[in-house]
Amino acid sequence: MHALACSEGEAWHCMHQEDFSQVDLGGSPELLEMIIQIMRTDPSFCMSVHAIPDHPVVSRARAIMERVYMVAKRNRTSMIAASPLASVDEGFLEEILDH
């Protein structure tokens, strides 16, 4: 198989070759490690799809989403507006990434 050079625009191909040198996650080694584990080319070293929900980054995101959902439900506001995808409070990413 021919290896692609890892220049801009080819980061996805590089990640498939386990080259994460172009991935900049703003200083979140925990998120980078999760991505590396998910993208491993050898399935025996790849993170199981069942392990992803238990990863600390995903667990923290789920906890925030559940908290926002409960506030919206208690206040009888739109459940769609309660989604972090619809409106993200300041500090959302820092809390998920444990900064």
MDTraj code that builds the backbone (N, CA, C; nanometers):
import mdtraj as md
import numpy as np

residues = "MET HIS ALA LEU ALA CYS SER GLU GLY GLU ALA TRP HIS CYS MET HIS GLN GLU ASP PHE SER GLN VAL ASP LEU GLY GLY SER PRO GLU LEU LEU GLU MET ILE ILE GLN ILE MET ARG THR ASP PRO SER PHE CYS MET SER VAL HIS ALA ILE PRO ASP HIS PRO VAL VAL SER ARG ALA ARG ALA ILE MET GLU ARG VAL TYR MET VAL ALA LYS ARG ASN ARG THR SER MET ILE ALA ALA SER PRO LEU ALA SER VAL ASP GLU GLY PHE LEU GLU GLU ILE LEU ASP HIS".split()
xyz = np.array([
    [0.0846, -0.1183, 0.0000],
    [0.0000, 0.0000, 0.0000],
    [0.0887, 0.1240, 0.0000],
    [0.0528, 0.2207, -0.0742],
    [0.1261, 0.3464, -0.0879],
    [0.0893, 0.4394, 0.0281],
    [0.1893, 0.4932, 0.0953],
    [0.1671, 0.5854, 0.2073],
    [0.1551, 0.7278, 0.1536],
    [0.0538, 0.7981, 0.1971],
    [0.0328, 0.9367, 0.1561],
    [0.1179, 1.0291, 0.2415],
    [0.1654, 1.1348, 0.1821],
    [0.2348, 1.2378, 0.2593],
    [0.1312, 1.3079, 0.3457],
    [0.1691, 1.3459, 0.4643],
    [0.0745, 1.4074, 0.5577],
    [0.0807, 1.5589, 0.5500],
    [0.0348, 1.6125, 0.4389],
    [0.0287, 1.7576, 0.4249],
    [-0.1133, 1.8027, 0.4567],
    [-0.1327, 1.9342, 0.4648],
    [-0.2655, 1.9863, 0.4945],
    [-0.3681, 1.9298, 0.3984],
    [-0.4871, 1.9010, 0.4505],
    [-0.5934, 1.8447, 0.3692],
    [-0.5914, 1.6934, 0.3655],
    [-0.4853, 1.6338, 0.4118],
    [-0.4751, 1.4881, 0.4118],
    [-0.4685, 1.4321, 0.5533],
    [-0.5059, 1.5115, 0.6517],
    [-0.4973, 1.4685, 0.7914],
    [-0.5773, 1.3411, 0.8154],
    [-0.6930, 1.3297, 0.7516],
    [-0.7764, 1.2105, 0.7697],
    [-0.7011, 1.0856, 0.7230],
    [-0.6349, 1.0949, 0.6089],
    [-0.5574, 0.9814, 0.5585],
    [-0.4422, 0.9492, 0.6526],
    [-0.3809, 1.0515, 0.7070],
    [-0.2699, 1.0310, 0.8012],
    [-0.3188, 0.9601, 0.9271],
    [-0.4341, 1.0000, 0.9773],
    [-0.4872, 0.9350, 1.0968],
    [-0.5138, 0.7874, 1.0700],
    [-0.5574, 0.7554, 0.9481],
    [-0.5803, 0.6146, 0.9128],
    [-0.4499, 0.5371, 0.9051],
    [-0.3389, 0.6082, 0.9003],
    [-0.2070, 0.5454, 0.9022],
    [-0.1450, 0.5571, 1.0418],
    [-0.2254, 0.5954, 1.1391],
    [-0.1833, 0.6155, 1.2784],
    [-0.0772, 0.7238, 1.2919],
    [-0.0869, 0.8260, 1.2074],
    [-0.0018, 0.9436, 1.2179],
    [-0.0922, 1.0574, 1.2646],
    [-0.0789, 1.0954, 1.3902],
    [-0.1653, 1.1972, 1.4493],
    [-0.0920, 1.3298, 1.4675],
    [0.0167, 1.3472, 1.3934],
    [0.0991, 1.4664, 1.4080],
    [0.0259, 1.5951, 1.3706],
    [-0.0781, 1.5876, 1.2892],
    [-0.1515, 1.7078, 1.2485],
    [-0.2723, 1.7367, 1.3369],
    [-0.2992, 1.6504, 1.4321],
    [-0.4167, 1.6672, 1.5169],
    [-0.3818, 1.7621, 1.6316],
    [-0.4513, 1.8743, 1.6370],
    [-0.4315, 1.9722, 1.7429],
    [-0.5623, 1.9846, 1.8191],
    [-0.5638, 1.9363, 1.9405],
    [-0.6861, 1.9388, 2.0201],
    [-0.6774, 2.0382, 2.1347],
    [-0.5971, 2.1397, 2.1160],
    [-0.5893, 2.2454, 2.2160],
    [-0.5419, 2.1977, 2.3516],
    [-0.4493, 2.1062, 2.3533],
    [-0.3936, 2.0615, 2.4801],
    [-0.4783, 1.9616, 2.5550],
    [-0.5567, 1.8808, 2.4865],
    [-0.6370, 1.7782, 2.5529],
    [-0.5810, 1.6397, 2.5211],
    [-0.4800, 1.5964, 2.5963],
    [-0.4217, 1.4645, 2.5700],
    [-0.5218, 1.3511, 2.5905],
    [-0.6189, 1.3710, 2.6786],
    [-0.7194, 1.2686, 2.7046],
    [-0.8066, 1.2451, 2.5809],
    [-0.8483, 1.3524, 2.5151],
    [-0.9283, 1.3391, 2.3930],
    [-0.8449, 1.2813, 2.2801],
    [-0.7198, 1.3261, 2.2669],
    [-0.6322, 1.2714, 2.1640],
    [-0.6128, 1.1218, 2.1845],
    [-0.5913, 1.0791, 2.3079],
    [-0.5729, 0.9363, 2.3354],
    [-0.6979, 0.8567, 2.2969],
    [-0.8173, 0.9114, 2.3232],
    [-0.9405, 0.8431, 2.2846],
    [-0.9477, 0.8287, 2.1322],
    [-0.9154, 0.9349, 2.0601],
    [-0.9192, 0.9303, 1.9138],
    [-0.8182, 0.8289, 1.8615],
    [-0.6996, 0.8285, 1.9182],
    [-0.5976, 0.7321, 1.8757],
    [-0.6475, 0.5899, 1.8995],
    [-0.7072, 0.5654, 2.0158],
    [-0.7572, 0.4310, 2.0464],
    [-0.8692, 0.3892, 1.9517],
    [-0.9520, 0.4830, 1.9119],
    [-1.0623, 0.4520, 1.8201],
    [-1.0095, 0.4252, 1.6792],
    [-0.9046, 0.4962, 1.6392],
    [-0.8555, 0.4902, 1.5015],
    [-0.7439, 0.3877, 1.4799],
    [-0.7118, 0.3064, 1.5773],
    [-0.6049, 0.2071, 1.5609],
    [-0.6362, 0.1180, 1.4412],
    [-0.5351, 0.0878, 1.3620],
    [-0.5566, 0.0060, 1.2426],
    [-0.5672, -0.1421, 1.2755],
    [-0.5062, -0.1849, 1.3844],
    [-0.5145, -0.3242, 1.4272],
    [-0.6359, -0.3382, 1.5189],
    [-0.7390, -0.4093, 1.4757],
    [-0.8619, -0.4204, 1.5551],
    [-0.8396, -0.4722, 1.6970],
    [-0.7359, -0.5512, 1.7187],
    [-0.7122, -0.6038, 1.8531],
    [-0.6657, -0.4939, 1.9493],
    [-0.6190, -0.3796, 1.8963],
    [-0.5760, -0.2668, 1.9798],
    [-0.6761, -0.1518, 1.9761],
    [-0.7791, -0.1652, 1.8957],
    [-0.8778, -0.0586, 1.8770],
    [-0.9768, -0.0560, 1.9935],
    [-1.0156, 0.0636, 2.0351],
    [-1.1150, 0.0771, 2.1420],
    [-1.2479, 0.0195, 2.0944],
    [-1.3072, -0.0595, 2.1773],
    [-1.4367, -0.1194, 2.1465],
    [-1.5445, -0.0114, 2.1415],
    [-1.6400, -0.0287, 2.0541],
    [-1.7513, 0.0654, 2.0448],
    [-1.8277, 0.0690, 2.1778],
    [-1.8232, -0.0394, 2.2523],
    [-1.8913, -0.0449, 2.3815],
    [-1.8151, 0.0316, 2.4896],
    [-1.6859, 0.0564, 2.4695],
    [-1.6050, 0.1292, 2.5674],
    [-1.6151, 0.2809, 2.5502],
    [-1.6567, 0.3260, 2.4344],
    [-1.6613, 0.4704, 2.4067],
    [-1.7520, 0.5462, 2.5040],
    [-1.8735, 0.4995, 2.5331],
    [-1.9586, 0.5753, 2.6270],
    [-1.8997, 0.5879, 2.7675],
    [-1.8098, 0.4965, 2.8042],
    [-1.7502, 0.4998, 2.9371],
    [-1.6218, 0.5822, 2.9435],
    [-1.5747, 0.6311, 2.8286],
    [-1.4535, 0.7117, 2.8280],
    [-1.4817, 0.8401, 2.9059],
    [-1.3856, 0.8887, 2.9861],
    [-1.4101, 1.0088, 3.0677],
    [-1.4591, 1.1308, 2.9901],
    [-1.4076, 1.1553, 2.8706],
    [-1.4519, 1.2717, 2.7921],
    [-1.5996, 1.2566, 2.7547],
    [-1.6384, 1.1398, 2.7098],
    [-1.7775, 1.1155, 2.6708],
    [-1.8681, 1.1163, 2.7943],
    [-1.8203, 1.0583, 2.9037],
    [-1.8986, 1.0566, 3.0285],
    [-1.9270, 1.1979, 3.0785],
    [-1.8241, 1.2841, 3.0735],
    [-1.8453, 1.4223, 3.1174],
    [-1.9437, 1.4952, 3.0259],
    [-1.9336, 1.4734, 2.8953],
    [-2.0270, 1.5376, 2.8011],
    [-2.1695, 1.4909, 2.8284],
    [-2.1852, 1.3611, 2.8513],
    [-2.3186, 1.3072, 2.8793],
    [-2.3744, 1.3663, 3.0092],
    [-2.2904, 1.3798, 3.1118],
    [-2.3357, 1.4360, 3.2389],
    [-2.3828, 1.5799, 3.2221],
    [-2.3090, 1.6579, 3.1455],
    [-2.3489, 1.7968, 3.1203],
    [-2.4815, 1.8005, 3.0451],
    [-2.4941, 1.7173, 2.9436],
    [-2.6174, 1.7153, 2.8648],
    [-2.7364, 1.6740, 2.9526],
    [-2.7165, 1.5780, 3.0408],
    [-2.8247, 1.5358, 3.1302],
    [-2.8623, 1.6472, 3.2267],
    [-2.7624, 1.7203, 3.2768],
    [-2.7880, 1.8313, 3.3682],
    [-2.8678, 1.9407, 3.2970],
    [-2.8280, 1.9758, 3.1755],
    [-2.8977, 2.0792, 3.0992],
    [-3.0401, 2.0334, 3.0660],
    [-3.0552, 1.9051, 3.0344],
    [-3.1877, 1.8486, 3.0053],
    [-3.2797, 1.8611, 3.1272],
    [-3.2265, 1.8263, 3.2456],
    [-3.3086, 1.8323, 3.3664],
    [-3.3508, 1.9756, 3.3984],
    [-3.2629, 2.0711, 3.3763],
    [-3.2978, 2.2120, 3.3992],
    [-3.4076, 2.2536, 3.3014],
    [-3.3944, 2.2153, 3.1757],
    [-3.4962, 2.2503, 3.0755],
    [-3.6301, 2.1856, 3.1096],
    [-3.6250, 2.0622, 3.1531],
    [-3.7488, 1.9912, 3.1898],
    [-3.8140, 2.0588, 3.3104],
    [-3.7341, 2.0931, 3.4117],
    [-3.7860, 2.1581, 3.5316],
    [-3.8457, 2.2950, 3.4978],
    [-3.7804, 2.3684, 3.4051],
    [-3.8269, 2.5019, 3.3670],
    [-3.9289, 2.4989, 3.2542],
    [-3.9594, 2.3800, 3.2056],
    [-4.0542, 2.3602, 3.0946],
    [-4.0148, 2.4409, 2.9710],
    [-3.8840, 2.4379, 2.9409],
    [-3.8358, 2.5024, 2.8196],
    [-3.8107, 2.3944, 2.7143],
    [-3.7811, 2.4382, 2.5957],
    [-3.7612, 2.3468, 2.4837],
    [-3.6480, 2.2482, 2.5108],
    [-3.6744, 2.1201, 2.4879],
    [-3.5725, 2.0174, 2.5038],
    [-3.4642, 2.0323, 2.3966],
    [-3.5018, 2.0799, 2.2795],
    [-3.4042, 2.1017, 2.1730],
    [-3.3078, 2.2119, 2.2141],
    [-3.3600, 2.3184, 2.2731],
    [-3.2740, 2.4273, 2.3188],
    [-3.1830, 2.3820, 2.4317],
    [-3.2201, 2.2748, 2.5013],
    [-3.1391, 2.2239, 2.6118],
    [-3.0162, 2.1484, 2.5630],
    [-3.0141, 2.1117, 2.4378],
    [-2.9006, 2.0373, 2.3844],
    [-2.7785, 2.1264, 2.3711],
    [-2.6595, 2.0769, 2.4139],
    [-2.5384, 2.1558, 2.3931],
    [-2.5102, 2.1796, 2.2452],
    [-2.5703, 2.0987, 2.1596],
    [-2.5521, 2.1195, 2.0167],
    [-2.6311, 2.2406, 1.9682],
    [-2.7375, 2.2754, 2.0402],
    [-2.8184, 2.3907, 2.0027],
    [-2.7606, 2.5198, 2.0611],
    [-2.7138, 2.5109, 2.1836],
    [-2.6553, 2.6288, 2.2485],
    [-2.5575, 2.5801, 2.3549],
    [-2.4355, 2.6202, 2.3421],
    [-2.3313, 2.5750, 2.4338],
    [-2.2992, 2.6857, 2.5322],
    [-2.3110, 2.6533, 2.6597],
    [-2.2750, 2.7497, 2.7632],
    [-2.1249, 2.7728, 2.7627],
    [-2.0865, 2.8900, 2.8062],
    [-1.9443, 2.9206, 2.8187],
    [-1.8823, 2.8194, 2.9159],
    [-1.7706, 2.7650, 2.8788],
    [-1.7026, 2.6683, 2.9633],
    [-1.7378, 2.5231, 2.9344],
    [-1.8307, 2.5002, 2.8411],
    [-1.8734, 2.3633, 2.8086],
    [-1.7555, 2.2758, 2.7675],
    [-1.6761, 2.3209, 2.6729],
    [-1.5625, 2.2403, 2.6268],
    [-1.4571, 2.2222, 2.7342],
    [-1.4324, 2.3269, 2.8117],
    [-1.3331, 2.3148, 2.9173],
    [-1.3759, 2.2101, 3.0191],
    [-1.5041, 2.2053, 3.0504],
    [-1.5545, 2.1065, 3.1463],
    [-1.5455, 1.9652, 3.0904],
    [-1.5802, 1.9475, 2.9652],
    [-1.5714, 1.8144, 2.9022],
    [-1.4273, 1.7685, 2.8959],
    [-1.3388, 1.8596, 2.8570],
    [-1.1991, 1.8231, 2.8391],
    [-1.1203, 1.8287, 2.9695],
    [-1.1910, 1.8588, 3.0806],
    [-1.1326, 1.8560, 3.2136],
    [-1.0170, 1.9527, 3.2281],
    [-1.0384, 2.0758, 3.1786],
    [-0.9337, 2.1788, 3.1889],
    [-0.9570, 2.2636, 3.3097],
])
top = md.Topology()
chain = top.add_chain()
for i, resn in enumerate(residues, 1):
    res = top.add_residue(resn, chain, resSeq=i)
    for name in ("N", "CA", "C"):
        top.add_atom(name, md.element.get_by_symbol(name[0]), res)
traj = md.Trajectory(xyz[None], top)
